Amino acid sequence: MRLERVGRRHGLRGPWVLREVSLDLPAAGLVRVTGANGTGKSTLLRLLAGIDAPTEGRVTGRPARTAYVPERFPAALPFTAADYLVHLGRIQGLGRAAARTRAGDWLERFGAAGHARTPLAELSKGTSQKVAVAQALLADPALLVLDEAWTGLDTGARAELDTAVRERLTAGAAVVYVDHDPRRLAGEADALYGVEAGRVRPVRETPAAPARPLVRITASGSRPLPARLPGDPVAEPVPGHDGRAARRPPGEPGTGLAPGDDGRVAHTAAPGALVLTVDAAHSDALLGVLLAEAWHIDHLESEGVRV
């Protein structure tokens, strides 16, 4: 796939978002796009996916089976989760039975099978994002374009998307992605492009950080936890309990990223339960704080590595 002197502007006389973009996208492999907010990363991805047409220049060689996960999912559509996926599967060339089977399989893989009959408008942000990702994987795309697709997913679904990306690469597809977390698929990209001031240039990827072991602590209690916890753990509520992560605005102290939120979080319990994922080096200190606040440690396990 090739972009030749591509430019994109908003409206006839609007500002140029991208200018003079020329690049060759490999037919197979992982491509990461980086850049500050507002530099045109999403515009580039929409051009690659064929969602937008260039104002100038041309795009050639786009695979017929191209799929795209947008930064914002249009959740107000008049479908249930399953019906929406079947509808998209049919548009992508699947038969009805195959579309329904694959819809169920992907909802299951992303932990959203219980919401198959839920209207899209009633889904949480995290579950909506699972549906958005699932629709892009239904028909085995030859080009998969992911714009912040991991944002809003819980820990398990993020790992499942990592796996799905690697499956597409193994099958010989190309995957182009943007993600705010520099550790996302770190060291795995075959090509890296930076977007700055409307220009796109190849850049050199920095070496991946050393892997660090993780510990998952399932704990329950009724006292509010401190605003900062050792190791800044990622927190998820335990299904069936009402422990919850209360959002804080970005930049304020907190204890990790809440699923579906780029802001920091503070923990509350009324009473409830949380799963806290933390670097193993901080697990003893975190356990000490939990016990000091009279929280009960329900389960403790190792969870591989964080990079």
Phi and psi in degrees as GROMACS dihedral restraints (atoms count N, CA, C in turn):
[ dihedral_restraints ]
;  ai    aj    ak    al  type     phi  dphi    fc
    3     4     5     6     1  -132.4    20    10
    4     5     6     7     1   137.8    20    10
    6     7     8     9     1  -109.3    20    10
    7     8     9    10     1   125.6    20    10
    9    10    11    12     1  -118.8    20    10
   10    11    12    13     1   108.5    20    10
   12    13    14    15     1    48.2    20    10
   13    14    15    16     1    48.3    20    10
   15    16    17    18     1   -81.5    20    10
   16    17    18    19     1   137.5    20    10
   18    19    20    21     1  -134.4    20    10
   19    20    21    22     1   154.1    20    10
   21    22    23    24     1  -143.4    20    10
   22    23    24    25     1   129.0    20    10
   24    25    26    27     1  -131.1    20    10
   25    26    27    28     1   160.2    20    10
   27    28    29    30     1   -96.0    20    10
   28    29    30    31     1   115.1    20    10
   30    31    32    33     1    80.1    20    10
   31    32    33    34     1   175.3    20    10
   33    34    35    36     1   -68.9    20    10
   34    35    36    37     1   -33.6    20    10
   36    37    38    39     1  -126.1    20    10
   37    38    39    40     1    16.1    20    10
   39    40    41    42     1   -72.7    20    10
   40    41    42    43     1   170.6    20    10
   42    43    44    45     1   -67.2    20    10
   43    44    45    46     1   148.0    20    10
   45    46    47    48     1   -74.9    20    10
   46    47    48    49     1   130.3    20    10
   48    49    50    51     1   -90.7    20    10
   49    50    51    52     1   -41.3    20    10
   51    52    53    54     1  -133.1    20    10
   52    53    54    55     1   145.3    20    10
   54    55    56    57     1  -141.1    20    10
   55    56    57    58     1   143.9    20    10
   57    58    59    60     1    52.5    20    10
   58    59    60    61     1    45.3    20    10
   60    61    62    63     1   -89.9    20    10
   61    62    63    64     1   116.8    20    10
   63    64    65    66     1  -128.5    20    10
   64    65    66    67     1   121.5    20    10
   66    67    68    69     1  -158.4    20    10
   67    68    69    70     1   154.8    20    10
   69    70    71    72     1  -109.2    20    10
   70    71    72    73     1   119.6    20    10
   72    73    74    75     1   -92.1    20    10
   73    74    75    76     1   128.4    20    10
   75    76    77    78     1   -64.1    20    10
   76    77    78    79     1   149.5    20    10
   78    79    80    81     1   -67.4    20    10
   79    80    81    82     1   -22.9    20    10
   81    82    83    84     1  -143.7    20    10
   82    83    84    85     1   146.1    20    10
   84    85    86    87     1   128.5    20    10
   85    86    87    88     1   170.3    20    10
   87    88    89    90     1  -103.8    20    10
   88    89    90    91     1   126.4    20    10
   90    91    92    93     1  -122.7    20    10
   91    92    93    94     1   126.1    20    10
   93    94    95    96     1  -106.8    20    10
   94    95    96    97     1   140.3    20    10
   96    97    98    99     1  -117.0    20    10
   97    98    99   100     1   127.8    20    10
   99   100   101   102     1  -122.6    20    10
  100   101   102   103     1   166.3    20    10
  102   103   104   105     1   152.3    20    10
  103   104   105   106     1   159.6    20    10
  105   106   107   108     1   -69.9    20    10
  106   107   108   109     1   164.0    20    10
  108   109   110   111     1   -60.1    20    10
  109   110   111   112     1   138.5    20    10
  111   112   113   114     1    82.7    20    10
  112   113   114   115     1     6.7    20    10
  114   115   116   117     1   -87.3    20    10
  115   116   117   118     1   -13.2    20    10
  117   118   119   120     1   113.8    20    10
  118   119   120   121     1    13.9    20    10
  120   121   122   123     1   -60.6    20    10
  121   122   123   124     1   -48.6    20    10
  123   124   125   126     1   -64.6    20    10
  124   125   126   127     1   -36.8    20    10
  126   127   128   129     1   -62.3    20    10
  127   128   129   130     1   -42.6    20    10
  129   130   131   132     1   -61.3    20    10
  130   131   132   133     1   -44.1    20    10
  132   133   134   135     1   -64.9    20    10
  133   134   135   136     1   -37.9    20    10
  135   136   137   138     1   -66.6    20    10
  136   137   138   139     1   -34.4    20    10
  138   139   140   141     1   -67.5    20    10
  139   140   141   142     1   -42.6    20    10
  141   142   143   144     1   -62.9    20    10
  142   143   144   145     1   -40.1    20    10
  144   145   146   147     1   -79.0    20    10
  145   146   147   148     1   -11.5    20    10
  147   148   149   150     1    84.0    20    10
  148   149   150   151     1    11.3    20    10
  150   151   152   153     1   -71.4    20    10
  151   152   153   154     1   -41.1    20    10
  153   154   155   156     1  -113.8    20    10
  154   155   156   157     1   151.0    20    10
  156   157   158   159     1   -98.2    20    10
  157   158   159   160     1   147.0    20    10
  159   160   161   162     1   -68.7    20    10
  160   161   162   163     1   145.7    20    10
  162   163   164   165     1   -73.1    20    10
  163   164   165   166     1   -34.3    20    10
  165   166   167   168     1  -142.2    20    10
  166   167   168   169     1   160.9    20    10
  168   169   170   171     1    78.8    20    10
  169   170   171   172     1  -171.1    20    10
  171   172   173   174     1  -148.0    20    10
  172   173   174   175     1   155.0    20    10
  174   175   176   177     1  -118.2    20    10
  175   176   177   178     1   126.1    20    10
  177   178   179   180     1  -129.4    20    10
  178   179   180   181     1   155.7    20    10
  180   181   182   183     1    80.6    20    10
  181   182   183   184     1    16.4    20    10
  183   184   185   186     1   -68.3    20    10
  184   185   186   187     1   132.0    20    10
  186   187   188   189     1   -62.0    20    10
  187   188   189   190     1   147.2    20    10
  189   190   191   192     1   -63.0    20    10
  190   191   192   193     1   -36.4    20    10
  192   193   194   195     1   -96.1    20    10
  193   194   195   196     1    83.8    20    10
  195   196   197   198     1  -114.8    20    10
  196   197   198   199     1   133.9    20    10
  198   199   200   201     1  -128.2    20    10
  199   200   201   202     1   152.7    20    10
  201   202   203   204     1  -142.2    20    10
  202   203   204   205     1   133.7    20    10
  204   205   206   207     1  -110.2    20    10
  205   206   207   208     1   112.7    20    10
  207   208   209   210     1   -75.4    20    10
  208   209   210   211     1   163.6    20    10
  210   211   212   213     1   -65.4    20    10
  211   212   213   214     1   -33.1    20    10
  213   214   215   216     1  -126.3    20    10
  214   215   216   217     1   126.3    20    10
  216   217   218   219     1   -90.6    20    10
  217   218   219   220     1   130.9    20    10
  219   220   221   222     1   -76.2    20    10
  220   221   222   223     1    83.8    20    10
  222   223   224   225     1   -77.9    20    10
  223   224   225   226     1    -6.3    20    10
  225   226   227   228     1   -89.6    20    10
  226   227   228   229     1    14.1    20    10
  228   229   230   231     1   -71.3    20    10
  229   230   231   232     1   149.4    20    10
  231   232   233   234     1   -84.1    20    10
  232   233   234   235     1    59.1    20    10
  234   235   236   237     1  -135.2    20    10
  235   236   237   238     1   157.7    20    10
  237   238   239   240     1   -78.9    20    10
  238   239   240   241     1   168.4    20    10
  240   241   242   243     1   -58.7    20    10
  241   242   243   244     1   -47.5    20    10
  243   244   245   246     1   -66.7    20    10
  244   245   246   247     1   -43.9    20    10
  246   247   248   249     1   -64.5    20    10
  247   248   249   250     1   -36.5    20    10
  249   250   251   252     1   -62.6    20    10
  250   251   252   253     1   -44.9    20    10
  252   253   254   255     1   -65.4    20    10
  253   254   255   256     1   -40.2    20    10
  255   256   257   258     1   -62.5    20    10
  256   257   258   259     1   -43.7    20    10
  258   259   260   261     1   -58.6    20    10
  259   260   261   262     1   -47.1    20    10
  261   262   263   264     1   -67.1    20    10
  262   263   264   265     1   -36.7    20    10
  264   265   266   267     1   -61.7    20    10
  265   266   267   268     1   -40.9    20    10
  267   268   269   270     1   -64.0    20    10
  268   269   270   271     1   -41.8    20    10
  270   271   272   273     1   -61.7    20    10
  271   272   273   274     1   -34.0    20    10
  273   274   275   276     1   -83.6    20    10
  274   275   276   277     1     5.0    20    10
  276   277   278   279     1   101.5    20    10
  277   278   279   280     1     4.6    20    10
  279   280   281   282     1   -83.0    20    10
  280   281   282   283     1   148.9    20    10
  282   283   284   285     1   -70.2    20    10
  283   284   285   286     1   163.3    20    10
  285   286   287   288     1   -60.0    20    10
  286   287   288   289     1   -45.3    20    10
  288   289   290   291     1   -64.5    20    10
  289   290   291   292     1   -43.2    20    10
  291   292   293   294     1   -65.0    20    10
  292   293   294   295     1   -40.5    20    10
  294   295   296   297     1   -63.1    20    10
  295   296   297   298     1   -41.9    20    10
  297   298   299   300     1   -67.3    20    10
  298   299   300   301     1   -39.8    20    10
  300   301   302   303     1   -64.5    20    10
  301   302   303   304     1   -46.5    20    10
  303   304   305   306     1   -68.3    20    10
  304   305   306   307     1   -35.4    20    10
  306   307   308   309     1   -59.2    20    10
  307   308   309   310     1   -47.2    20    10
  309   310   311   312     1   -63.3    20    10
  310   311   312   313     1   -39.9    20    10
  312   313   314   315     1   -63.3    20    10
  313   314   315   316     1   -44.8    20    10
  315   316   317   318     1   -72.5    20    10
  316   317   318   319     1   -36.4    20    10
  318   319   320   321     1   -61.6    20    10
  319   320   321   322     1   -39.0    20    10
  321   322   323   324     1   -64.4    20    10
  322   323   324   325     1   -46.0    20    10
  324   325   326   327     1   -62.0    20    10
  325   326   327   328     1   -35.5    20    10
  327   328   329   330     1   -92.5    20    10
  328   329   330   331     1     9.0    20    10
  330   331   332   333     1    73.2    20    10
  331   332   333   334     1    28.8    20    10
  333   334   335   336     1  -122.1    20    10
  334   335   336   337     1    15.6    20    10
  336   337   338   339     1   -60.5    20    10
  337   338   339   340     1   -31.6    20    10
  339   340   341   342     1   -68.7    20    10
  340   341   342   343     1    -9.9    20    10
  342   343   344   345     1  -109.8    20    10
  343   344   345   346     1    15.6    20    10
  345   346   347   348     1   -57.5    20    10
  346   347   348   349     1   -37.6    20    10
  348   349   350   351     1   -97.7    20    10
  349   350   351   352     1     9.8    20    10
  351   352   353   354     1   -84.6    20    10
  352   353   354   355     1   132.5    20    10
  354   355   356   357     1   -58.4    20    10
  355   356   357   358     1   143.6    20    10
  357   358   359   360     1   -55.4    20    10
  358   359   360   361     1   -38.9    20    10
  360   361   362   363     1   -65.8    20    10
  361   362   363   364     1   -16.7    20    10
  363   364   365   366     1  -100.6    20    10
  364   365   366   367     1    -0.8    20    10
  366   367   368   369     1   -77.6    20    10
  367   368   369   370     1   149.3    20    10
  369   370   371   372     1   -68.5    20    10
  370   371   372   373     1   166.6    20    10
  372   373   374   375     1   -59.6    20    10
  373   374   375   376     1   -42.8    20    10
  375   376   377   378     1   -64.8    20    10
  376   377   378   379     1   -42.8    20    10
  378   379   380   381     1   -69.9    20    10
  379   380   381   382     1   -36.5    20    10
  381   382   383   384     1   -58.7    20    10
  382   383   384   385     1   -39.7    20    10
  384   385   386   387     1   -67.7    20    10
  385   386   387   388     1   -34.1    20    10
  387   388   389   390     1   -62.7    20    10
  388   389   390   391     1   -40.5    20    10
  390   391   392   393     1   -65.8    20    10
  391   392   393   394     1   -40.8    20    10
  393   394   395   396     1   -60.9    20    10
  394   395   396   397     1   -41.3    20    10
  396   397   398   399     1   -70.2    20    10
  397   398   399   400     1   -41.8    20    10
  399   400   401   402     1   -59.4    20    10
  400   401   402   403     1   -41.1    20    10
  402   403   404   405     1   -62.5    20    10
  403   404   405   406     1   -29.9    20    10
  405   406   407   408     1   -77.0    20    10
  406   407   408   409     1   -17.2    20    10
  408   409   410   411     1  -103.2    20    10
  409   410   411   412     1    -2.4    20    10
  411   412   413   414     1   -58.7    20    10
  412   413   414   415     1   -43.9    20    10
  414   415   416   417     1  -111.9    20    10
  415   416   417   418     1    27.9    20    10
  417   418   419   420     1    51.9    20    10
  418   419   420   421     1    65.0    20    10
  420   421   422   423     1   -64.9    20    10
  421   422   423   424     1   146.2    20    10
  423   424   425   426     1   -81.0    20    10
  424   425   426   427     1   -23.5    20    10
  426   427   428   429     1  -131.7    20    10
  427   428   429   430     1   120.8    20    10
  429   430   431   432     1  -116.0    20    10
  430   431   432   433     1   122.2    20    10
  432   433   434   435     1  -115.2    20    10
  433   434   435   436     1   120.8    20    10
  435   436   437   438     1  -121.2    20    10
  436   437   438   439     1   113.1    20    10
  438   439   440   441     1  -104.0    20    10
  439   440   441   442     1    98.6    20    10
  441   442   443   444     1    54.0    20    10
  442   443   444   445     1    39.8    20    10
  444   445   446   447     1   -67.7    20    10
  445   446   447   448     1   -22.0    20    10
  447   448   449   450     1   -80.0    20    10
  448   449   450   451     1   -20.4    20    10
  450   451   452   453     1   -64.3    20    10
  451   452   453   454     1   127.8    20    10
  453   454   455   456     1    97.9    20    10
  454   455   456   457     1   -13.8    20    10
  456   457   458   459     1   -86.7    20    10
  457   458   459   460     1   147.8    20    10
  459   460   461   462     1   -76.5    20    10
  460   461   462   463     1   175.5    20    10
  462   463   464   465     1   -57.1    20    10
  463   464   465   466     1   -46.2    20    10
  465   466   467   468     1   -63.9    20    10
  466   467   468   469     1   -40.9    20    10
  468   469   470   471     1   -70.4    20    10
  469   470   471   472     1   -35.3    20    10
  471   472   473   474     1   -62.0    20    10
  472   473   474   475     1   -43.8    20    10
  474   475   476   477     1   -63.7    20    10
  475   476   477   478     1   -37.7    20    10
  477   478   479   480     1   -66.1    20    10
  478   479   480   481     1   -37.3    20    10
  480   481   482   483     1   -67.6    20    10
  481   482   483   484     1   -39.8    20    10
  483   484   485   486     1   -54.2    20    10
  484   485   486   487     1   -46.0    20    10
  486   487   488   489     1   -62.9    20    10
  487   488   489   490     1   -43.1    20    10
  489   490   491   492     1   -62.8    20    10
  490   491   492   493     1   -38.8    20    10
  492   493   494   495     1   -61.5    20    10
  493   494   495   496     1   -45.9    20    10
  495   496   497   498     1   -64.9    20    10
  496   497   498   499     1   -33.8    20    10
  498   499   500   501     1   -64.2    20    10
  499   500   501   502     1   -42.1    20    10
  501   502   503   504     1   -64.7    20    10
  502   503   504   505     1   -39.7    20    10
  504   505   506   507     1   -64.5    20    10
  505   506   507   508     1   -41.9    20    10
  507   508   509   510     1   -61.9    20    10
  508   509   510   511     1   -32.8    20    10
  510   511   512   513     1   -79.0    20    10
  511   512   513   514     1    -0.9    20    10
  513   514   515   516     1    92.1    20    10
  514   515   516   517     1    16.7    20    10
  516   517   518   519     1   -88.7    20    10
  517   518   519   520     1   168.9    20    10
  519   520   521   522     1  -105.6    20    10
  520   521   522   523     1   139.1    20    10
  522   523   524   525     1  -127.7    20    10
  523   524   525   526     1   125.3    20    10
  525   526   527   528     1  -116.1    20    10
  526   527   528   529     1   130.7    20    10
  528   529   530   531     1  -144.1    20    10
  529   530   531   532     1   153.9    20    10
  531   532   533   534     1  -122.3    20    10
  532   533   534   535     1   135.8    20    10
  534   535   536   537     1  -152.0    20    10
  535   536   537   538     1   140.8    20    10
  537   538   539   540     1   -72.5    20    10
  538   539   540   541     1   -18.7    20    10
  540   541   542   543     1   -88.3    20    10
  541   542   543   544     1   113.8    20    10
  543   544   545   546     1   -65.0    20    10
  544   545   546   547     1   -14.7    20    10
  546   547   548   549     1   -84.4    20    10
  547   548   549   550     1    -8.9    20    10
  549   550   551   552     1   -65.2    20    10
  550   551   552   553     1   114.9    20    10
  552   553   554   555     1    52.4    20    10
  553   554   555   556     1    35.2    20    10
  555   556   557   558     1   -60.6    20    10
  556   557   558   559     1   135.7    20    10
  558   559   560   561     1    79.8    20    10
  559   560   561   562     1    -3.0    20    10
  561   562   563   564     1   -99.5    20    10
  562   563   564   565     1   -14.8    20    10
  564   565   566   567     1   -68.6    20    10
  565   566   567   568     1   138.2    20    10
  567   568   569   570     1   -83.9    20    10
  568   569   570   571     1   -22.9    20    10
  570   571   572   573     1  -150.3    20    10
  571   572   573   574     1   147.9    20    10
  573   574   575   576     1  -134.4    20    10
  574   575   576   577     1   128.5    20    10
  576   577   578   579     1  -122.6    20    10
  577   578   579   580     1   140.1    20    10
  579   580   581   582     1  -109.6    20    10
  580   581   582   583     1   140.0    20    10
  582   583   584   585     1  -110.4    20    10
  583   584   585   586     1   125.0    20    10
  585   586   587   588     1  -153.0    20    10
  586   587   588   589     1   130.3    20    10
  588   589   590   591     1    51.9    20    10
  589   590   591   592     1    40.0    20    10
  591   592   593   594     1    78.6    20    10
  592   593   594   595     1     4.1    20    10
  594   595   596   597     1  -114.8    20    10
  595   596   597   598     1   151.0    20    10
  597   598   599   600     1  -119.9    20    10
  598   599   600   601     1   124.8    20    10
  600   601   602   603     1  -134.7    20    10
  601   602   603   604     1   146.4    20    10
  603   604   605   606     1   -68.2    20    10
  604   605   606   607     1   141.3    20    10
  606   607   608   609     1  -130.7    20    10
  607   608   609   610     1   165.5    20    10
  609   610   611   612     1   -94.8    20    10
  610   611   612   613     1   131.0    20    10
  612   613   614   615     1   -77.3    20    10
  613   614   615   616     1   137.1    20    10
  615   616   617   618     1   -74.6    20    10
  616   617   618   619     1   150.8    20    10
  618   619   620   621     1   -59.6    20    10
  619   620   621   622     1   146.5    20    10
  621   622   623   624     1   -66.2    20    10
  622   623   624   625     1   145.3    20    10
  624   625   626   627     1   -68.2    20    10
  625   626   627   628     1   150.4    20    10
  627   628   629   630     1   -59.0    20    10
  628   629   630   631     1   145.2    20    10
  630   631   632   633     1   -67.6    20    10
  631   632   633   634     1   142.5    20    10
  633   634   635   636     1  -128.9    20    10
  634   635   636   637     1   135.7    20    10
  636   637   638   639     1   -68.2    20    10
  637   638   639   640     1   150.2    20    10
  639   640   641   642     1  -115.7    20    10
  640   641   642   643     1   155.3    20    10
  642   643   644   645     1  -128.6    20    10
  643   644   645   646     1   134.6    20    10
  645   646   647   648     1  -106.8    20    10
  646   647   648   649     1   123.8    20    10
  648   649   650   651     1  -115.2    20    10
  649   650   651   652     1   119.5    20    10
  651   652   653   654     1   -98.1    20    10
  652   653   654   655     1   120.2    20    10
  654   655   656   657     1  -138.0    20    10
  655   656   657   658     1   154.3    20    10
  657   658   659   660     1  -137.6    20    10
  658   659   660   661     1   149.1    20    10
  660   661   662   663     1  -178.0    20    10
  661   662   663   664     1   174.5    20    10
  663   664   665   666     1  -114.9    20    10
  664   665   666   667     1    -8.6    20    10
  666   667   668   669     1   -89.4    20    10
  667   668   669   670     1   142.7    20    10
  669   670   671   672     1   -61.3    20    10
  670   671   672   673     1   140.2    20    10
  672   673   674   675     1   -87.8    20    10
  673   674   675   676     1   159.2    20    10
  675   676   677   678     1   -58.3    20    10
  676   677   678   679     1   155.7    20    10
  678   679   680   681     1   -65.6    20    10
  679   680   681   682     1   -27.9    20    10
  681   682   683   684     1  -122.5    20    10
  682   683   684   685     1   134.2    20    10
  684   685   686   687     1  -118.5    20    10
  685   686   687   688     1   150.5    20    10
  687   688   689   690     1   -56.6    20    10
  688   689   690   691     1   133.1    20    10
  690   691   692   693     1    81.6    20    10
  691   692   693   694     1    -1.4    20    10
  693   694   695   696     1    49.5    20    10
  694   695   696   697     1    62.0    20    10
  696   697   698   699     1   -70.2    20    10
  697   698   699   700     1   154.7    20    10
  699   700   701   702     1   -82.3    20    10
  700   701   702   703     1   131.7    20    10
  702   703   704   705     1  -115.8    20    10
  703   704   705   706     1   138.9    20    10
  705   706   707   708     1  -137.2    20    10
  706   707   708   709     1   137.1    20    10
  708   709   710   711     1   -67.7    20    10
  709   710   711   712     1   148.0    20    10
  711   712   713   714     1   -82.4    20    10
  712   713   714   715     1   127.6    20    10
  714   715   716   717     1   -54.0    20    10
  715   716   717   718     1   135.4    20    10
  717   718   719   720     1    91.2    20    10
  718   719   720   721     1    -4.6    20    10
  720   721   722   723     1  -118.5    20    10
  721   722   723   724     1   163.2    20    10
  723   724   725   726     1  -109.3    20    10
  724   725   726   727     1    18.2    20    10
  726   727   728   729     1   -61.3    20    10
  727   728   729   730     1   144.4    20    10
  729   730   731   732     1  -148.0    20    10
  730   731   732   733     1   160.8    20    10
  732   733   734   735     1  -106.8    20    10
  733   734   735   736     1   117.0    20    10
  735   736   737   738     1   -87.8    20    10
  736   737   738   739     1   131.2    20    10
  738   739   740   741     1   -73.0    20    10
  739   740   741   742     1   144.2    20    10
  741   742   743   744     1  -119.7    20    10
  742   743   744   745     1   153.1    20    10
  744   745   746   747     1   -63.3    20    10
  745   746   747   748     1   151.7    20    10
  747   748   749   750     1   -55.8    20    10
  748   749   750   751     1   139.2    20    10
  750   751   752   753     1    97.1    20    10
  751   752   753   754     1   -19.2    20    10
  753   754   755   756     1   -84.5    20    10
  754   755   756   757     1   155.0    20    10
  756   757   758   759     1   -59.5    20    10
  757   758   759   760     1   148.8    20    10
  759   760   761   762     1  -166.7    20    10
  760   761   762   763     1  -159.5    20    10
  762   763   764   765     1  -136.5    20    10
  763   764   765   766     1    44.1    20    10
  765   766   767   768     1   114.6    20    10
  766   767   768   769     1   176.6    20    10
  768   769   770   771     1   -90.2    20    10
  769   770   771   772     1   124.9    20    10
  771   772   773   774     1   -74.9    20    10
  772   773   774   775     1   144.2    20    10
  774   775   776   777     1   -55.9    20    10
  775   776   777   778     1   128.3    20    10
  777   778   779   780     1    83.5    20    10
  778   779   780   781     1    13.7    20    10
  780   781   782   783     1  -144.8    20    10
  781   782   783   784     1   134.9    20    10
  783   784   785   786     1   -86.9    20    10
  784   785   786   787     1    -7.3    20    10
  786   787   788   789     1   -80.9    20    10
  787   788   789   790     1   167.8    20    10
  789   790   791   792     1   -82.1    20    10
  790   791   792   793     1   166.8    20    10
  792   793   794   795     1  -132.2    20    10
  793   794   795   796     1   153.0    20    10
  795   796   797   798     1  -115.6    20    10
  796   797   798   799     1   150.9    20    10
  798   799   800   801     1   -99.9    20    10
  799   800   801   802     1   144.4    20    10
  801   802   803   804     1  -131.4    20    10
  802   803   804   805     1   160.8    20    10
  804   805   806   807     1  -146.0    20    10
  805   806   807   808     1   137.1    20    10
  807   808   809   810     1  -142.1    20    10
  808   809   810   811     1    38.6    20    10
  810   811   812   813     1   -77.1    20    10
  811   812   813   814     1   178.2    20    10
  813   814   815   816     1  -174.4    20    10
  814   815   816   817     1  -164.5    20    10
  816   817   818   819     1  -144.1    20    10
  817   818   819   820     1   146.8    20    10
  819   820   821   822     1  -133.9    20    10
  820   821   822   823     1   149.6    20    10
  822   823   824   825     1  -104.3    20    10
  823   824   825   826     1   120.4    20    10
  825   826   827   828     1  -111.3    20    10
  826   827   828   829     1   121.2    20    10
  828   829   830   831     1  -106.3    20    10
  829   830   831   832     1   124.2    20    10
  831   832   833   834     1  -142.6    20    10
  832   833   834   835     1   154.1    20    10
  834   835   836   837     1   -58.3    20    10
  835   836   837   838     1   139.9    20    10
  837   838   839   840     1   -57.6    20    10
  838   839   840   841     1   -30.2    20    10
  840   841   842   843     1   -63.4    20    10
  841   842   843   844     1   -22.3    20    10
  843   844   845   846     1  -106.7    20    10
  844   845   846   847     1     1.9    20    10
  846   847   848   849     1   -66.2    20    10
  847   848   849   850     1   -39.8    20    10
  849   850   851   852     1   -63.6    20    10
  850   851   852   853     1   -42.9    20    10
  852   853   854   855     1   -65.4    20    10
  853   854   855   856     1   -39.4    20    10
  855   856   857   858     1   -65.2    20    10
  856   857   858   859     1   -42.9    20    10
  858   859   860   861     1   -59.6    20    10
  859   860   861   862     1   -39.9    20    10
  861   862   863   864     1   -61.3    20    10
  862   863   864   865     1   -41.5    20    10
  864   865   866   867     1   -66.4    20    10
  865   866   867   868     1   -44.1    20    10
  867   868   869   870     1   -59.8    20    10
  868   869   870   871     1   -45.2    20    10
  870   871   872   873     1   -66.9    20    10
  871   872   873   874     1   -36.8    20    10
  873   874   875   876     1   -65.0    20    10
  874   875   876   877     1   -27.9    20    10
  876   877   878   879     1   -92.0    20    10
  877   878   879   880     1    13.3    20    10
  879   880   881   882     1    65.3    20    10
  880   881   882   883     1    29.5    20    10
  882   883   884   885     1   -85.7    20    10
  883   884   885   886     1   145.7    20    10
  885   886   887   888     1   -94.6    20    10
  886   887   888   889     1   133.3    20    10
  888   889   890   891     1   -88.0    20    10
  889   890   891   892     1   109.4    20    10
  891   892   893   894     1   -87.2    20    10
  892   893   894   895     1   -33.5    20    10
  894   895   896   897     1  -159.5    20    10
  895   896   897   898     1   147.1    20    10
  897   898   899   900     1  -140.5    20    10
  898   899   900   901     1   127.7    20    10
  900   901   902   903     1  -150.9    20    10
  901   902   903   904     1   155.1    20    10
  903   904   905   906     1   -82.8    20    10
  904   905   906   907     1   145.7    20    10
  906   907   908   909     1  -130.6    20    10
  907   908   909   910     1    45.7    20    10
  909   910   911   912     1    73.5    20    10
  910   911   912   913     1  -133.9    20    10
  912   913   914   915     1  -132.9    20    10
  913   914   915   916     1   156.5    20    10
  915   916   917   918     1  -114.5    20    10
  916   917   918   919     1   139.5    20    10
